[in-house]
Amino acid sequence: MPFYHKLGDIPKKRHTVFKSASKKHRYEELFGTIGFVGMSSLLYHTQRPTQVKKILKQENIQPKIVVDNNIKSRLLKGFDLPKGRGYLESRTPILVNNDCHISLAAPSESMLDDFYKNTDADELIFIHKGSGTLKTMLGNLDFSYGDYLLIPRGIIYQIEFHNEDNRLFIVESFHPMYTPKRYRNHFGQLLEHSPYCERDIRRPKNLITKDQKGDFLIKIKKEGIMHHVIYGAHPFDVVGWDGYNYPYAFSIHDFEPITGRIHQPPPVHQTFETDAFVVCSFCPRLYDYHPDSIPAPYNHSNIDSDEVLYYVDGDFMSRNHVEKGYVSLHPAGIPHGPHPGAMERSIGQKETQELAVMVDTFRPLKLTQAAINLDDGKYYKSWIK
């Protein structure tokens, strides 16, 4: 969970008069979640943040579901998603339910002329390929290969890429997304057994205040509709802020794996949690050190959840014929485990260099047409020897 942070100029006391050196009023905004009891920050604007001049067109971007009740294990070739297009246009939902939307994107263009705000969902963007800067009303975050960008709902942002070759794995969560409870004490501090700590969390910096009036297009996502709204003031006009509600970055390379004498269950890889799903990071690590240990994961039944694995890099020990950018879906209702020969190959191995992101949802996922287009069609038979 984010911890207290402040950036720029703020008054000594909240909800009090705050003026610039030229005696111009600053305008305070509470940016909060879950009514007035969730995480929040107090922002101070040069202009009133409430100036809506026009509401233009609306676009229906609700994912179109083509497989509603899925029982088939799937393997999606993610890098077959066409490259090119802008950041928002490239975002392509593949697996969805009422709790989250999982998307792939391969944008070649930055989003710098307009602005974007997701009012429905926290966004977790994993950077598989590419680098750049996330620009927000609360400051900037530089990103590169292996970074998670966690963007709370309601954040207005732009995204700048350094080149045209970018690959993103995106999870939109309709529930607040936090660090796991078991990693935190009752003050919210990450504990000693946590696989990462506050030092690993990169907070916004370089708060650049744009004190401008004019016509600024904000694309606002709400209930599956993209609304095009003209603001009368630049959304990045914040001179200072403080609080707990802000975007942050965390690198998968800073995740410290938890290992043991025998194979550890998937929860040791957990990185983020919600009430409806979890996100895990599988990172390079030493294997189990019991003399008779089997490093490959044991067969297990997905009784309560659908399992999604996004393969990033390295040797995926438990799978045959899996490449970078592939997405596997193991649905609730049938068991899964190592491919034939994978268990035997793992015995005696000392380490793995695999890198992957896992999403386990507690409600079934539905497939879009884009997922079907990427599906190899035969993965569900790959355990037959």
N, C-alpha and C positions, 0 to 999 in steps of 0.2 A: 504494500500500500504506500502511495507517495507520502512523504513527510513534509513538514513545514518548509516553505521556500518563499523568498521575496525577491523582487527584481524592480529596478527603477526607483522612482520617487513616490513615497506614500506619506500621508499625514501621521502625526504621532498617535492620534486616537481615531478609531473608525467612526463613521457617521458624523463627522464634524466638518466645518468649513475648510476647504483646501483650495488654495489659489496659486497661480503661477507667479513668477517674478514680476510680471506686468499686471498683476491683480485680476487676472481672468480666472473665473471659477473652473475647477475640475469637476467632472461628473462621475459620481461613484456608482458602481454596478455590482450587485451580489451575483456571482456566477456559481450556482449551487445545484445540487442533485438531491433527489428524494425529498422534495419539499424543502424544508429548512433544517433537516436533520442529517443529510448526507454530507459528503465532502464538498467544500466550497472555497472560493477565493473571492477577494474584493479587488475590483479593477477600478482604475481612475482614468477617465477619458478626457481628451481635450474638447470633444464635441459630445452632444447628447447621443447615446447609443441607440436611441429609439426612433431615428429619423428614416421612415420608410416612405419613399417618394412614389414608387410604382410597383405594381405586381403584374408581371408580364405572363408569359406562357407557362403551362404546366406539361410535364412529360411523364407518362406512366412508365416507370422502370421496374415495376414489380416482376420478379423472376417468374418465368413461365415453366411450370412443373409438367414433366412428361412421364415420369415414373413416380407414382404416389406411394405405393407399397412395395418396397424393395427387399428381396431376400437373397439377392445375388451378390457375391463378392465381386468387386470391380477394380480394374486398374486403368487409371486415366493418364494418358501421356500429356502431361501438362505443358511441355515445351512445344507441343503441336498447336497450341493456341497462337493464332497469327500475331506477329509483331506489328508495331505501328499504331498510330492514333494517339490521341491525347490521354491524359491520366484518367479522367472520369469515363471517357468513352471506352477505354481499354478494360475497365473493371468488369469481369464476366462471372456472375454467380454460377456455381456448378452444383453445390450441395446445400440445401436449405431446409429449415424448419421454422417453427414459431419462436425459437430461442436465438438462432444465429443464421447468418448467411456466410458461406465459405466461397470465396472468389479467387480467381487467378487474374493477373494482369501483366501485360507486356507493353507498357507505354513507351513511345519513342519521343514524346513531346512533354515539356514541362507545363505546369498550370500556373501562369504568372499574370495573365490578363484579367482573369476572373477569380472569384473566391468560392470556397465550398464549405458547407456546414451540414453535418449529419445530426439531426435532432432526435433520431430514434435510437441510435446505437453507439456504444463505444466501438472504436475501430482498433484492431491489432493488425499492423502491417509488418510482415516479415520480409526483409530485403534479401532475396536470393541472389540477384545480380543487379549491379548498378550502385551508384552513390549520388549524393546530392544534399539538399537542405530542405527540411520541413520548416516553412515559415508560418507562424501563427500570431494571433493577437497577443499572446503571452511571451513571445520571443521565439528564437530559432533553435533548431536541433539539426546538427549535421549527422548524416547517416551513411552507412556503407554495408558491404556484404556481411550478413549474419546478424544485423540489428533487428530487434523488435521495436516498432514505434507504437506506443499505446496512446491513442488520442481520445480523450473523454468526449462523450456526446456534447454537442453544442459548441465545440471549439471551431472557430473560423480559421481556415488555413489555405495555403497554397503549397505546391510542391515543385521544387526545382531539381531536375536531374542534370548530372554532369555530362552524360552522353546519351546515345539513343538505344543502347542495349540494356534493358531493365527487365527484371522478372520479380514479381511480387506475389506473395501468398497472403490473402487478406481474410480476417475473421471479423465480421460485424456481430456484436453481441447486444441483444436487447435487454440484457441484465448487466448491472455494473460489473466491471472486471477488476479483480484485486489480486494481490499476492496471497498465497494460501494461508489460511488462518493458523495452521499448525506450525508455520514458520515464524509467527509473531507472538510477542508477549501481549499482555493486556494494555500496554501503552501504545502498541502498534509497531514497536521496534522489531526488526528482523533478528532472530535468535542465532545462537552459535551453530546450531545444526542445520540452519538454512543453507541451501546450495549457492546462495548469493546474498549480498548485503547492500546497505545503502550506498557504499562507495562505488558499487557497480551501476547504480542508476544515474543516468545523465539527465540533468534538468535543463529547461530552456535557458538560453543566454542571448546576448546581443539583442536586447529589446530596442527596436528601432521605431520611434514614434512618427506616424504620418499624420500631421495635423492638417488635413485637407478636407474641403467640402467639394461636392460634385455629384456625379452619377457613378456608383460602384455596383457592379453586378455580383450578387451573391446567389449561388445555386444551393438551395436548401432542400435537403432530402427529408421528407416527412411522410410516413405511411405509404411507402412505395411510389411516391410522386416526387419528381424533381421540380421544385418551384423556382422560377427565375424572378428575383426580387431586386429592385434598385434601392440601395441605401443612399442617404444624402450626405454621409460622412464616411471617410476611409475607415474600414473596420480595424485597422492596425494603428489606431490613434491613442493607445494606452500608454500613459507616462510611467505607470508603476502598478504593482499588484502584490498581494501576498495571500497565502493560504495553502490548501492541500489539493485543490482541483486544478490540474495542469497536465499537459502532455509530457511524456518522458520517453527516453530510449534505454534499452537494455540489450547488450550483445549476447547472443547465444554462446559466443566464445568465452564469456565470463561466467557461465554456468559451471559449477564444480560438482561433477558427478558423485553420487553416493554409491559405494560398492560394498561387497561383503564376501564371506567365504562361499556362499551359494547364491544362485541367481536372485536378484532383487526384483520385486514386483514393479509394475509401471508407475505407481504413485511416487517412487523416489525421484522420478524425472519431472514431477509436476512443477510448472513455472508460474501459471496463472490459474485462477479459478473464478467461476460464477456459480449461481444457484442451479444452472442448467447444463453446464459442460465444464471441462477442464482442458488446459493446454499444457503439453509436456515437451521437454527438449531432450532428445537423445544425442549425446555428445561423445567424442572420443574419450575412452576410459580403459582402465585395466579390467580384465575379466576376473571372475570369481576365483578364489585361491584355495578352496577345498581340493584335495588331491583327486577326488572323483567328481568334481563339479561338471555340470553341463552348461556352458555359457549361453547356448541358444535358449530363447524363451520357451517355456513349456506350453503345450497346447492349452488353450483356455476358451471357455464358452462366453460369448457375448450375450449374456442374459439381459442385462440392464442398459446396454449402451451400444451405439454405433461407433466404430473406431475408424478414424481417418489418419493416415500417415502421409506426410509430405516429405519426399526424399530429397535431401539437399546436397549431400556430398559423401565421399568415402565409400567403403565397402559395406553394403547392407547384408550383414551376416545371415540373417534368418530368411532371406529372400533369394530366389533365383531370377535372373534376367530382369532386374530392376535398375533403372537409370535415374540420373538427376532430373528433377522436375516431375517425376511420376507421382501420382496420388493414388493410394490404395484405400478402398472402402471395405471394411469387414462389418457387415450388418448384424444387429442383434438377432438372435434366433438360431445361429449355427456356430459351431466352434471353429477356431482357426489356430494356426501355429506355424512352426517352421516348415518351409518347403522340404520335399523329400531330399535327403542327403545333407540338409543344412545342420541338423542336430549332430550328425556324425562328424561333419567337417569342423564343428566348433570345439569338439573335445580336444583338450590340450593346448588350445590357443590362449595367448596371454593378454591380448588387447584388441580393441576395435577402433577404427577411425571413422565410424559412421557418424553422420550428422543428419538429423531429421526432426521435424516438428509433428507432434501428434495432437489431435483434437478428439476427445471422447465426449459424445453428446448423450444425454440421458433420455432423449426422445429421438425417434427415428428420423433419418435424413431423407429428403426427397431429391430426385435428380432432375436437372434442367436439360434442355436440348443440347446445350453446350457440353454437359458432362457426357451425354450419349455420343456426341461427335468425337470426344477424346477417348472413349472406352475401347480397350483392345478386344472386347467381346468374348474372351476365352479364359480370363484369369481365374474364374470360379472353378475351373477344372484343373488348375495347376498343382493341386495336391495329390492327383491320381498318379500312381507310379506304375 
